[in-house]
């Protein structure tokens, strides 16, 4: 039997992680699966790599379980601001970024933090700063490309890194 492969694994992994973050129940199940792998002999580092988590996060799951049992794995109050982009918008944005910013009426030839910020506001009604937009590019697996020297003279230095292609 041939090995099954998922096309565009980077985007699929992000979509799965977004789905896991969608509900408290899914996050609890995610922690349980991690503990099952730990019980089967995998290290915290191995589980963290498989799950796309930080080593410290998996260690925290284990300590919580050891101290309070299964009940301790349930969600506690989540600090911080809720996400600005819901999973449906995230998927739509992934598709949008496969096109040129000009397809959406923007002047930029390549996606960058400024053009993504404007696009998010126009299309989804979401206001995010340039830095947050740059984080979105990294989360989606895009890499920076530098415009040619002829076009860089007219743009500011903070906007010269433009997202061009998804990394393999």
Residue, then its C-alpha position, 0 to 999 in steps of 0.5 A: x500500500x502506498x503512503x498517503x500524503x496531504x497536498x499543501x501540508x503547510x496550509x492544512x496544518x494551519x487549518x487543523x490548528x485553527x480548528x483545534x483552537x475553535x473550542x474548549x472541547x477540541x483543545x482538551x482532546x488535543x491535550x489528551x492525545x498528547x498525553x497518550x503519546x507521552x504514555x506510549x514513550x514519546x518525549x515532550x519534545x517529540x510530542x511538541x514537534x508532532x503537535x506544532x506546540x512548544x516543548x514547555x506547553x507539553x511539559x505544562x500539560x504533563x505537570x497539570x495532569x500529574x497534579x490534578x488528573x484529567x480535570x486539570x487538563x480542562x481549559x482555565x480562563x484564557x488571558x489575552x485578546x480574542x483572535x480578530x480573524x475567525x477560522x472562515x476568514x482565515x481560510x478565505x485569507x489564505x486563498x486571497x494571498x494566492x492572488x495578487x494584491x492588485x486583484x483586490x484593487x490595491x496598488x502593491x505588486x506583492x503582499x506586504x504588511x501594509x497591503x494586507x492590513x488594507x485588504x483585511x479592512x476592506x474585505x473582512x472589516x478587520x483592522x490589524x497593524x502592519x506588524x500583526x499582518x507580518x505575523x500572519x504571513x509567518x503563521x501561514x508559511x509565507x516567506x519574504x521576498x525583496x523587490x528589485x532594486x529599481x522598485x525599492x528606491x520608491x518604497x520605504x525601507x520598512x515595507x521592502x520585505x514583501x511576501x511573494x510565495x509560500x515556503x515549501 
